[in-house]
Amino acid sequence: MKMERLVKAPASPEEFASMMRARGHAVTVGIPDGFPKDMAGKAVMVKYAENRAPIFLRAELCRMTSKP
């Protein structure tokens, strides 16, 4: 598989999925494996090839801290 640089950094999971579709990849977008369903929209996985599935996190999820 030949790696190509993206023209620009995607601003959203949907934009990244669109960029991968334009390159001919079959793309699925959804909740990452093992994440609770209530995280829908906060954590999004874009799978476009075997072992190629970046996860996008919303800012509010990144700011969350675990409580003792």
N, C-alpha and C positions, 0 to 999 in steps of 0.2 A: 504494500500500500504506500503510495506516495503522499507525503505530508505537504499541505499547502497552507500558507498564511492566510488568515482572514483579512479582508480589505480594511475592516474596522472592528473594534470590539463591540459585541452585541450588547444592547441596552436592556434586553429582557430575554427570558427563556423562549418566548414566542419568536423573537427576532432571530435568535440563534437557530431555532428549528427551521425557520424559513431559509436561512443561509445554507443549512445542510441539505434541505430539499432541493435548493437551486443547484447544488453540486451532485444531485442524483441519489442521495441517500434516502432510505426509508426511515422515517422518524416517528418515534412515539414520545409523547409528553405526558407526565403523570407524577404521582407522589413517589419519592424514592422508596425502594424496598425497605421494609422494617419501620418506616415512619408512621406515626399514628394518623388516622384519617382526618383528625381535626387540624392537621398541619397543611391541609390542602390550600394551595395558593401562597403559603409561606415558604415551603420547600418544594422545588420543582426539578424533576430529573428529565433530561432530554437525551434519550437513547437513540443513537444513529448508526451504530455498528456494534458488533460483538466486542465487549470490553471498552466501549466508548460511550460513556454516559455521564457527562458533567452534571453536577447538582448546583442549582441556583438557589440562594437563600435571600429572603427579604431582610432588610436592615433591622426591623424590629426583632426578628429571630436571632440575629447575630448579637444584639444587645442583651438578650435574656441571659440571666445568670442562674445557676442552680442555688436553691435555698437549702440551708442545713436542716 
